């Protein structure tokens, strides 16, 4: 994972609950969560992340709040968020891979797609629209204006200080040395199971994603097909099982088809839609090692 250098935030529906409060004389009011503010002011500087706000609306209230939180990259009245974001990261000689973008609605999607495609982090409140949740690396359990940004900041702390790629390399090395046969412990934040099952026709298998862990799958015996999908044209069944860290999906555009045979390994990153246990020509028994790496242990 790339290290995050910027937390770019929308305002209405991300830092606030998205409601517009108007007085009888046309004055506007906004409510900000105090915990969000403390995270921006006190935590982001410790991990060298620059807070950035890009919003289509203009508000003196927001300008005053940004002064309190030492947010110097405030961009209000923006018609083209993508162009504004591009100019900001260019100014700092950086790129989209260094951005965590927090938003909730359609105007944020062009920026989010650029960040997603570059390996940055798309993050959002729990009440963001489904189109954004499909792109999100992390979906807060909190609603906008109710601590979602603070929760996202806590996630970024773990993300920036957590050597996920290093742990992936350690797990792959553990698999190759058959650590599961020699009682060798996995790195911290990693677990494994050995599964045995019969493969099924593709239409009987389901598409799933995991929000908080990465799967490394290794075939011990048998063979199966595994399909990965893009995040486009895919629809959630609307239920996320937090205990099992799994969400099921329908539709989707195929990204790749993989034939897994004995001693083959595949890495499935968090939020990567995939479907496994598929027949290759005919049903067969598979024995598979599945290692789970927590994205933030």
Secondary structure by P-SEA (a helix, b strand, c coil): ccccccbbbbccccccccbbbbcccbbbbbbbbaaaaaaacccccccbbbbbbbbccccaaaaaaaaaacccccccccccaaaaaaaaaaaacccccccbbbbccccaaaaaaaaaaacbbbbbcccccaaaaaacccccccccccaaaaaaaaaaaaaaacaaaaaaaaaaaaaaaccccccccccccbbbbbbbbbbcccccccccccccbbbbbbbccbbbbbbbbccccccccccccccccbbbbcbbbbcbbbbbcccbbbbbcccccccccccccbbbbbbbbbbbbbccc
